[in-house]
Each structure stands twice: as structure tokens, then as C-alpha cells.
Amino acid sequence: MHALLALLSGLIFGFGLILSGMTQPGKVLGFLDVSLLATGGWQWDLAGVMGGALLTHALLRPLILRRPAPLLGGGFPSFAAAVDRRLLLGAALFGLGWGAAGFCPGPALIAAAAGAPQALLFVGAMVVGTLAQHALEARGAGPRA
């Protein structure tokens, strides 16, 4: 049952990414480039997508956290994580990748599944980077707090 719910959640999430245009790098880069505000080319609709996500989170988080545990098991994540070098480095790399390629991981996986060459390259680089980070961390050479 958990696997079926996870699959359904992923399909809904993927459909939302496709519907919003988040799988189109040009659209995402058009949102990130605020200099386009002056020319009228700024992709304002992605601000609505992000605003909708933030509003949904703001409204539902208090209701969800009243539960003693998530519906499907496990525990709720702690939102009190320390801001350390590892978090800042990861955030910077995420932002650089997003700004340079117009992809973040979820939309990149969808576009790669559709055969988009730039998405295949992005996902390949993401996998190599993830494996390298895990290998460095296992050897004790990865970023630490």
C-alpha cells in the first residue's frame, strides 16, 4: 500500500511539474532572470506555482503536525537543522545548477524520461555528483559542520 501511495504521489507531483511548465528550462530561466521584468518577458506564472506551494504548506503544516506521526509511518523531519557549511554548500550548488541549466532534480527526471538531451546530461551529472559526495563522506573527506 505504501508503494502504491508513493507512486500515486509521484505521478501527481510529476503531472503538476509538467502542467506548470517547470520541466521547460527556458521557462524556468525566464523566471529566474528578473531583468526580463523591464521588457515584459519575465515568466511570472512560475511565481504563482511557488506561491501556491508555499500557501498550501502554510495552511496544511499546522494540521499535519497535530498528528503524533505521519500517516505512512516514520517521523516528521526536524525544521530546526543548523545552518552549517554542508547546508550552505549544498544550497549554493543547487542554485548554481538550477540557474545554469534551468532544471532542478524533479523536473530534470521527468524531462530525462521524455528523452530531452540536456535533461539526460543534467541527470547524469547529478548522479555522478551524488555518488562522489557519498564516496567523499564515507572516506571522511566530505563537508562537515
Buried (B, 14 or more C-beta within 10 A) or exposed (E): EEEEEEEEEEEEEBEBBBEBBBBBBEBBBBBBBEEBEEEEEBBEEBEEBEEEEEEEEEEEEEEEEEEEEEEEEEEEEEEEEEEEEBEEEEEEEEEEBBEEBBBBBBBBBBBBEEEBEBBBBBBEEBEEEEEEBEEEEEEEEBBEE
